Amino acid sequence: MTSVKEQLKSLPYKSGVYLFKSKSGEVIYVGKAKSLRKRVTSYFSKTPGIKTAVLLSRLDSIDYILAGSELAALLLENELIKKYKPRYNISLRDDKSYPYLKLTVNEKWPRLFVVRKKQSDGALYFGRYQRGMVREIVRLVKKLFPIRWCKESPLRLREQPCLYYRIGACAGPCLGGIKHDDYLALVQGIAALLRGKMSQALNKLNQEMAKASQARDYEKAAAWRDSAKLLVKMIEGRELRLEPAPRVLSEISDLQKELKLDNPPMRIEAFDISNIGGTNVVGAMVTFFGGVPLKSDYRRFKIKNLAQKANDVAAIYEVVKRRYAGTLAQKMPRPDLIVVDGGLAQVNAGWRGIAEAGIGKVPIIGLAKKEEEIYFPNRIMPLRLAPGSRALQLLQRVRNEVHRLAIIYHRERRTKSLFAS
């Protein structure tokens, strides 16, 4: 128990989810907390009841995952309980008081609402959820994806808008305020969100924003942009999809601890430069969301500063600044971590690009090849992670992917130049 009490001292005073594990590594209990340190310490600061005493007698280690908000912790706790089925948690599967969310995809204009039982009616069901959080989830989902709140089935056309439409909480299908295909795109976004596939949900919001921009409906585009930013803020970029958990969750948690980051690095953006002899210099950026590639947010850059074409350091500065100071800054959310391929010179150049873009403090590191050393801005001594560690494996996947994209783009540019000449 001494080792467990030592672990208590390392727990942060932040919102998150804690996992109690047995000697065999089995997750035996999952809980949430506004303050991880205070909540977990409370188990040891008073005389426990019989059930708690049995739980503590089997406790060998404590792990935790930070969440950006109390709501994020609620969602994650629910998913982890379903994932691990800890023996000391109340079974969500068997407790009839835990409701489902029903998405009526069997209707022309689907609705989302709370139900107690599943039926074989062609609708989609999600859950079970804890009673205290289910209505908050509905409110959150409809704020992001404004489908209708009314109970009518089938939906009939109206002449006067309802209150929800007036306050921007409903897209107004009963008024002809949204095309059917666009409405179904909202429904697909909700399904992705409730399945925990945050990158898909975010993509749906970005697609709707792009459609509105192309149609020159800038007010609607701004609304979609705000929804995308709200989604990222509410879940702090955390990917709720737990396949392939627990490996990816462990990688992200380990990386956060190794780099001493304030938030989990759920959205990672990485940059690399490719050229041969200073010709056809290009840059590439990849995005990993929840430990997996988010290819819709990949970007490629032609180096514009002709005087610096043979200078990888100057090229890193250019592409990083363009990403965070240009139009891309309005289209994509801010990352939790930036990675550049290279050492101290490259990471300092990227850090300067971030500073001049004026996006505030975003953690940035450089990952140098060969020794796999991690560099921080203006810090000479690098960090070396244990070979094969989960945190390093995640960084290597990100670095290798951006390197691959940069090489492919360089080859395309070089081939085009050869044919042009």
Buried (B, 14 or more C-beta within 10 A) or exposed (E): EEEBEEBBEEBEEBBBBBBBBBEEEEBBBBBBBEBBBEBBBEBEEEEBEEEBEEBBEBBBEBBBBBBBBBBBBBBBBBBBBBBBEBEBBEEBEEEEEBBBBBBBBEBEBBBBBBEEEEEEEEBBBBBBBBEEBBBBBBEBBBBBBBBBBBEEEEBEEBEEEBEBBEEEBBBBBBBEBBEEEBBBBBBBBBBBBBBBBBBBBBBBBBBBBEBBBEEEEEEBBBBBBEBBBBBBBBBBBBBBBBEEBBEBBBBBBBBBBBBEBEBBBBBBBBBBBBBEEEEBBBBBBBBBBBBBBBEBBBBBBEBEEEEBBEBBBBBBBBBBBBBBBEEBBEBBBBBBBBBBBBBBBBBBBBBBBBBEBEBEEBBBBBBBEEEBBBBBBEEEEBEEBEEEBBBBBBBEBBBBBBBBBBBBBBBEBBEEEEEEE
